[in-house]
Each structure stands twice: as C-alpha cells, then as structure tokens.
Amino acid sequence: MRLASIYVAVVLIWSTTPLGIRFSVESLDFIQALAIRMGLSLALCVALLKLFNIKFMVSRAAFNSYALGAVGVSGAMLCVYWATQVLSSGLVAVMWGLTPLIVSIYSRLLLPNVILGLNRLLCMALAVVGLYTIFAQQVNIGQHMVMALIVLLVGINLHSVSSVLLQKLQVTKDYQPLHPLVQTTGSLLLSVPVYGVAWYFFSGPLPEHISWTSMGAIAYLATFGSVAGFIGYFYLLNNMSADDVSLITLITPVLALLLGTYLAGEQLHMNTWLGAIIIMMALLVNQQQQVRHVILSIAKLSLKKA
C-alpha cells in the first residue's frame, strides 16, 4: 500500500500548502518567507541523506534531472508566492488545478506518441470558460488581481513543463532513476541560490518581529510542503505518468477552498465559485478515464510492492 499512502499524503500536503504560504507571509515578505523555507528544506534533506547513508549523485545526467526539477521548485514557487500576496489560498489552489490540462498540452508537444483527442480539447475550452469567469470578476475588483492571476499561470506552466521534461528524461537511453530524496536535494541545491539572488536584489533585512504564525507556517512548509511533498512527488513521477500524478490537482482545490474558508476566513465572490466549479467539471470530464486508471494502477503497484 506504499504507493497509495504516498499519493494520499501528497494530496493532503498540496491541499494545505496554499494556506501555509499565506500564513508564512503574515510578517515576512514573500521572498524572505520562500528563501527561509527552501534553505531549511535543503538543510533537512542533506541531514536525511547522511542519516540514511544515501549517496548524492554527481553526474551530467543527474545534473540535468536536478535542473529540470529546479524549474518547478524555484521558478514556479516564486510566482506562486508573489501571487499569494493578492489571491486567496483557495483561488490559488483552483488555478493550480489547471495543471492536468496544461500538462496534457506539454505532453503533446514534448513527448512521443501523445495525442490530444476531441474530448480533451473540449474540456480545455470549458476550462477557459471557467478561467474567463474568474478573470472577469477580478477585473471588476482591480487590475492587480489580474496581474496576480497571470503570474500564477506562469508558475503553473513552469511546474507543468518541469514535470513533462522530467518524464521525457526517464525514457532516454541509459537513464538511471534517482532516489526521490536525491532528486529533491539536487533540485533544492540549484534553487536556493536563486532565492538568495532574489533576496539580495528585491528584498531587504528581516523585520524586528516575526510572528509565530509565520514561523510555524515556514517550519511546516519546509518539513512537509518541501521535503516530504517533493520526495513524494518525485517518487510518484518515478512510478506513474506525469498525467496520472497531475490528477492530484483535481482533488486539492476542493480541500484548499474549504480550509481557506474555515481556517483563514477567506471570502470568495460568487463568480469565483462558479468559475471554480466549471474548471473542476472540465478536469473531471477530461480525466475520467485516468481517474479509473490511476486507482487501478495504485492498487496493482501497491499489491505488487507490499
């Protein structure tokens, strides 16, 4: 049951991550919160490598894998943290739910023998309607909301292309799968300097007072959101297709919306809820076959590895 347990764990971690990000920037700016989180995550990963005596791979192939993972760890996370300053955690999760559709597009462009059928194209059109419904509401509120949504979409695209390129790397000749902890450590190792540069140029000194809420959220995100979440994510990518892994984002928006509403008192406009429902319908219809497939895959692999 290992694969099923990891899948469920990643769903829960990703559902709570948007709210954790929002809490972490309560007394810090988004760059400081992100840099501290990833620095702590890297330190924890290095400690775990030594604790479990896992060898860190240093090779050209490993570096390529680390670099592709870093695209999602650094670029995507910077976009998400910036957008979270304006957008609610629930809306961030809903937008992140578009990942399966965006992954499908990149899979068609970058992976061999991948075809976009009429059903998937229609679902993408339905998702665009949902996006328009959300964007139209934000335009009425302010242009800064629209900019935040655009930046968030950039981050989602970076995460999606990172997933697909990692999948493509796995089918290359002589590819040697990396331990998920090694992959996570390598991706963080290349990402942390990016955050350091961003802090130097775009942020400033730490505030005199950092709230317990920010510190607790950063500790949670460093331990679970980064280390446990990324290890589980890379483990799933090694054992399942990128499309199947992206189904996680079909579940997380619902949980994130509920958490944001009941724990952070976030209020979403009716058009946002309507747009979210349209997007979720598009994702569900688009992935209905894969939903059945991933359930069967998890069951078979879990029984096999038990």
MOBELGI-V554955 format. One record per pair of residues at least 4 apart in sequence whose C-alpha atoms are under 7 Angstrom apart, sorted by the first residue. I is the first residue (numbers start at 0). GAP is how many residues later the second one is. D is the distance in Angstrom with one decimal. If there is no record, write none. Layout:
I:GAP:D + I:GAP:D
This chain:
0:4:6.2 + 0:301:4.3 + 0:302:6.4 + 0:305:6.1 + 1:4:6.2 + 1:300:5.8 + 2:4:6.1 + 2:295:6.1 + 2:298:7.0 + 2:299:5.6 + 3:4:6.2 + 3:294:5.6 + 3:298:6.6 + 4:4:6.1 + 5:4:6.1 + 5:226:6.0 + 6:4:6.3 + 7:4:6.3 + 8:4:6.1 + 9:4:6.0 + 9:219:5.7 + 9:222:6.2 + 9:223:6.8 + 10:4:6.1 + 10:237:5.8 + 10:241:6.1 + 11:4:6.4 + 12:4:6.1 + 12:211:6.7 + 12:212:6.0 + 12:216:6.3 + 13:238:6.4 + 14:237:4.6 + 14:238:6.8 + 14:240:5.8 + 14:241:5.0 + 15:4:6.2 + 15:240:6.3 + 16:4:6.1 + 16:204:6.9 + 16:208:6.1 + 17:4:6.3 + 17:71:4.8 + 17:74:6.7 + 17:75:6.6 + 18:4:6.3 + 18:70:5.2 + 18:241:6.3 + 19:4:6.1 + 19:197:5.3 + 19:201:6.6 + 20:4:6.6 + 20:60:6.9 + 21:4:7.0 + 21:62:6.2 + 21:67:6.6 + 22:190:6.2 + 22:191:5.7 + 22:194:6.0 + 23:9:6.2 + 23:189:6.7 + 23:190:4.0 + 23:191:6.8 + 23:193:5.0 + 23:194:5.6 + 24:4:5.7 + 24:5:5.7 + 24:8:6.1 + 24:189:6.2 + 25:188:5.8 + 26:183:5.5 + 26:184:5.9 + 26:187:6.3 + 27:4:6.2 + 27:5:5.9 + 28:4:6.3 + 29:4:6.1 + 29:51:5.7 + 29:52:6.2 + 30:4:5.9 + 30:167:7.0 + 30:168:6.0 + 30:172:6.7 + 31:4:6.1 + 31:167:6.6 + 32:4:6.1 + 32:185:6.9 + 33:4:6.2 + 34:4:6.0 + 34:157:6.9 + 34:160:5.3 + 34:161:6.8 + 35:4:6.1 + 36:4:6.2 + 36:181:5.5 + 36:184:6.6 + 36:185:4.9 + 37:4:6.1 + 37:150:6.9 + 37:154:6.4 + 37:184:6.3 + 38:4:6.3 + 38:153:6.3 + 39:4:6.2 + 39:182:6.0 + 40:4:6.2 + 40:181:4.8 + 40:182:6.4 + 40:185:6.2 + 40:186:5.9 + 41:4:6.2 + 41:143:6.2 + 41:146:5.9 + 41:147:6.7 + 42:4:6.3 + 43:4:6.2 + 44:4:6.2 + 44:136:6.9 + 44:140:5.7 + 44:182:6.7 + 45:4:6.5 + 45:139:6.9 + 46:4:6.0 + 47:4:6.0 + 48:4:5.7 + 48:5:5.0 + 49:4:6.5 + 55:126:5.8 + 56:5:6.3 + 57:4:6.2 + 57:5:7.0 + 58:4:6.1 + 59:4:6.3 + 60:4:6.4 + 61:4:6.2 + 62:4:6.0 + 63:4:6.2 + 64:4:6.2 + 64:101:6.6 + 65:4:6.0 + 65:117:6.1 + 65:120:5.0 + 65:121:4.5 + 66:4:6.5 + 66:120:6.3 + 66:123:6.9 + 67:94:5.5 + 67:97:6.8 + 67:98:6.3 + 68:4:6.3 + 68:93:6.1 + 68:118:5.2 + 69:4:5.6 + 69:117:4.5 + 69:118:6.6 + 69:120:6.2 + 69:121:5.6 + 70:4:5.4 + 70:5:6.8 + 70:87:6.4 + 70:88:6.9 + 70:91:6.0 + 71:4:4.9 + 71:5:6.9 + 71:86:5.7 + 71:87:4.3 + 71:90:5.7 + 72:4:5.8 + 72:114:6.9 + 72:115:7.0 + 72:118:6.6 + 73:4:6.1 + 73:117:5.1 + 73:120:7.0 + 74:4:6.5 + 74:80:6.5 + 74:83:6.6 + 75:4:6.2 + 75:79:3.9 + 75:80:6.4 + 75:82:5.5 + 75:83:5.6 + 76:4:6.0 + 76:78:6.8 + 77:4:6.1 + 78:4:6.1 + 78:72:5.7 + 78:73:5.5 + 78:76:5.0 + 79:4:6.1 + 79:72:5.5 + 79:75:6.2 + 80:4:6.9 + 82:4:6.0 + 82:65:4.7 + 82:66:6.8 + 82:68:6.5 + 82:69:5.8 + 83:4:6.5 + 83:5:6.8 + 85:59:6.5 + 85:62:6.6 + 86:4:6.5 + 86:5:6.5 + 86:61:7.0 + 87:4:6.3 + 87:178:6.6 + 88:4:6.3 + 88:167:6.9 + 88:171:6.0 + 89:4:6.3 + 89:163:6.6 + 89:166:5.1 + 89:167:4.1 + 89:170:5.6 + 90:4:6.2 + 91:4:6.1 + 92:4:6.2 + 92:159:6.7 + 92:160:4.7 + 92:163:6.2 + 93:159:4.8 + 93:182:6.1 + 95:60:6.3 + 95:153:6.6 + 96:152:4.6 + 96:153:5.6 + 96:156:6.3 + 97:4:6.4 + 98:4:5.8 + 98:57:6.5 + 98:61:6.3 + 98:147:6.3 + 98:150:6.7 + 99:4:6.1 + 99:143:6.2 + 99:146:5.1 + 99:147:6.3 + 100:4:6.6 + 100:23:6.6 + 101:4:6.4 + 101:55:6.9 + 101:58:6.5 + 102:4:5.9 + 102:57:5.2 + 102:58:6.9 + 102:61:6.8 + 102:140:6.7 + 103:4:6.2 + 103:139:6.9 + 104:4:6.4 + 105:4:5.8 + 105:55:6.2 + 105:58:6.7 + 106:4:5.0 + 106:7:6.5 + 106:57:6.1 + 107:6:5.0 + 107:7:5.9 + 107:8:6.7 + 110:57:6.3 + 115:4:6.1 + 115:5:6.8 + 116:4:6.4 + 117:4:6.1 + 118:4:6.2 + 118:167:6.8 + 119:4:6.2 + 119:166:5.5 + 120:4:6.3 + 121:4:6.3 + 122:4:6.2 + 122:159:4.8 + 122:160:7.0 + 122:162:6.9 + 122:163:5.7 + 123:4:6.2 + 123:158:7.0 + 124:4:6.5 + 125:4:6.5 + 125:152:7.0 + 125:156:5.7 + 126:4:6.2 + 126:151:6.6 + 126:152:4.7 + 126:155:5.6 + 127:4:6.1 + 128:4:6.2 + 129:4:6.4 + 129:145:4.1 + 129:146:6.5 + 129:148:5.0 + 129:149:5.2 + 130:4:6.0 + 130:144:6.2 + 131:4:5.8 + 132:4:6.6 + 132:138:6.2 + 132:142:5.1 + 133:4:6.5 + 133:137:6.1 + 133:138:5.0 + 133:141:5.3 + 134:4:6.2 + 134:11:6.5 + 135:4:6.7 + 136:4:6.7 + 136:134:6.2 + 137:4:6.2 + 137:7:5.6 + 137:8:6.0 + 138:4:5.8 + 138:7:6.2 + 142:4:6.4 + 143:4:6.2 + 144:4:6.3 + 145:4:6.3 + 146:4:6.2 + 147:4:6.1 + 148:4:6.2 + 149:4:6.4 + 150:4:6.4 + 151:4:6.3 + 152:4:6.2 + 153:4:6.3 + 154:4:6.2 + 155:4:6.1 + 156:4:6.1 + 157:4:6.1 + 158:4:6.3 + 159:4:6.4 + 160:4:6.0 + 161:4:6.1 + 162:4:6.3 + 162:79:6.3 + 163:4:6.1 + 163:78:6.3 + 164:4:6.1 + 165:4:6.5 + 166:75:6.5 + 167:4:7.0 + 169:5:5.9 + 177:4:6.3 + 177:5:6.0 + 178:4:6.2 + 179:4:6.0 + 179:51:5.0 + 179:54:5.3 + 179:55:5.3 + 180:4:6.1 + 180:50:5.5 + 181:4:6.1 + 182:4:6.1 + 183:4:6.1 + 183:46:6.1 + 183:47:6.0 + 184:4:6.0 + 185:4:6.4 + 186:4:6.2 + 187:4:5.9 + 190:4:6.7 + 191:4:6.3 + 192:4:6.2 + 193:4:6.2 + 194:4:6.0 + 195:4:6.2 + 196:4:6.3 + 197:4:5.6 + 198:4:4.7 + 198:5:6.8 + 209:4:6.7 + 210:4:6.4 + 211:4:5.9 + 212:4:6.0 + 213:4:6.1 + 214:4:6.1 + 215:4:6.2 + 216:4:6.0 + 217:4:5.9 + 218:4:6.1 + 219:4:5.7 + 219:5:6.8 + 220:4:4.2 + 220:5:5.9 + 221:4:5.1 + 221:5:6.4 + 222:4:5.4 + 222:5:6.4 + 223:4:4.6 + 223:5:5.6 + 224:4:4.9 + 225:4:5.4 + 226:4:6.0 + 227:4:6.0 + 228:4:6.0 + 229:4:6.0 + 230:4:6.0 + 231:4:6.2 + 232:4:6.3 + 233:4:6.3 + 234:4:6.5 + 235:4:5.6 + 235:9:6.5 + 236:4:6.2 + 236:5:6.1 + 236:8:6.6 + 239:4:6.3 + 239:5:6.6 + 240:4:6.3 + 241:4:6.0 + 242:4:6.7 + 243:46:6.6 + 243:50:6.1 + 247:4:6.4 + 248:4:6.7 + 249:33:6.7 + 251:4:5.9 + 252:4:5.9 + 253:4:6.4 + 254:4:6.2 + 255:4:5.9 + 256:4:6.1 + 257:4:6.1 + 258:4:5.5 + 259:4:5.1 + 259:5:6.4 + 259:6:5.6 + 260:4:4.8 + 260:5:4.8 + 260:6:6.6 + 267:4:6.2 + 267:5:6.8 + 268:4:6.6 + 269:4:6.2 + 270:4:6.0 + 271:4:6.0 + 272:4:6.2 + 273:4:6.3 + 274:4:6.2 + 275:4:6.1 + 276:4:6.1 + 277:4:6.2 + 278:4:6.2 + 279:4:6.0 + 280:4:6.1 + 281:4:5.9 + 282:4:5.9 + 283:4:5.7 + 286:4:5.9 + 287:4:6.6 + 288:4:6.2 + 289:4:5.7 + 290:4:6.3 + 291:4:6.3 + 292:4:6.0 + 293:4:5.9 + 294:4:6.2 + 295:4:6.1 + 296:4:6.0 + 297:4:5.8 + 298:4:6.2 + 299:4:6.1 + 300:4:6.1 + 301:4:5.8
